[in-house]
Amino acid sequence: QLHLRESGGGFVQPGGSLRLSCAVSGDTLDYTVITWFRQSPGNEREGVACIISRDESTYYADSVQGRFTIARDNAKSTVSLQMTNLRPEDTAVYFCAAAQTVMASMYPLSHSGFNFWGQGTRVTVSS
């Protein structure tokens, strides 16, 4: 099984930046895609950014395009989410999730096929 743990959340003013980190571990580190999701109370979960393992291609939701950047380290054990120009509407609990199927990599911003999730880290954007 894969194990994921997020860190780096906190309080930031509008226009500020924050970097989240997702540590990935397991007996066999094997995933097709890792996606950052976010969820606010009463709102549907939203996939905001993902990275495809096979070619390191990335995809972003329109709501964060140009402001967020997803990347992973050389060991493939850490996936980061660099967030800039943060807005109050970015306030949410952010989760990283991993999938191990080709189908999931075809729909990387949906939650279908993501069987491994971290515990979440809270991001608050406010003055």
N, C-alpha and C positions, 0 to 999 in steps of 0.2 A: 504494500500500500504506500501511497504517497502521503506525506505530511507537509502541511503548509502553515506558516505562521507569519502574520503581518506585524509590522512595527512602523513607527515614524509618525503616527497621527498626532494631532494636537490642535492648538488654537492659533489662528493666523488672521491678520487683518485683510480686508479686501485689497486685491492687487498684489498680495504677498505670494510667497512660494513655499512649497513643502515637498519633501521627498519621502515617499513610502517605500518600504522594502518588504519583499516576500521571500522568506527562506524556505527552500524546498528540500526535502530529504526523503529517503526511502531505501529499502534493500536494493531495489532496482529502479534507478531514476530514469523513468521513461514516460514522457508525455508528448502529446501532439500539439497542444496549445495551452497556454496559460493566459487567463483573462482577469483583469481587474473589474469587479463589479462594485456598485454602490447602492445603498438603500437608506432611505429616510422613512421615518414613521408615517404610515399611511400611504406611502408611494410604492409603486412597483420597482422591483430590482432592475437596475440598468447596467448593461455592460458598457464600459467606457473606453477600454483599451485592451488589446490582446497582442500576443506575439506567437507566431507559428514556429514550432520547433525546427522543422525540416529546412527552412530557408530564412528564418528570422525576420520574415515579413511582419509588418505591424498594421493594425487597423484601429480606427478611433471612431467613437460616436461623434456625431455632428456637434453635440453640446460641448465637447472638449477639444475638438480639432484645432490645432495650432497652439494650444495651451498646455497640453499634457504630452509627455513622452514616456513610452514604455521601453525598457531595455533589460537585458540579462547579462550576467557576468560570464567570463570565459569558461568557468566550471559548470555553468548551467544550473547552479544551485541557488541563485538569487535573482529575482526579478524585481526591478524597481519601477516606480511610477513617479516621475518628476512632474510636479504640478506647478504651473506658473500663472500669474494674473488671475488668482483665485477670486471667485465670486461667492456671495452668500448662498446662492443656489447650489454651490458645490458641497455645502454642508451635508454630511452623510456618514454612515459607517461604510468603510471601504473593505472589501473582501478580495482576496486572490483565490482563484480556483483553477484546477487542472483537469484536463480531459485526456483520454488515452485512445481516442478513436479518430479515424480519418473524417468521419461524418461531423464531429464536433469542430474540426478545423475548417469545415466548409461554412459553418455558421458560428464563427468564434465569439460574437457578441451576444449570443443567446445563452441561456443557462442549461439548455438541453445537452446531456452527455457529460456534464461536469460533475464528477463523482467525489472529488476531493476539494475541500474548502478549508480555509483558515478561519480563525475565530473573529476576525474583523478588527479594524482599528478606526477610531473615531476622528473625523476631521470637522472642525468647526471654523467657519469663516464669518467673522463678525467684527464690527467696530466696538 
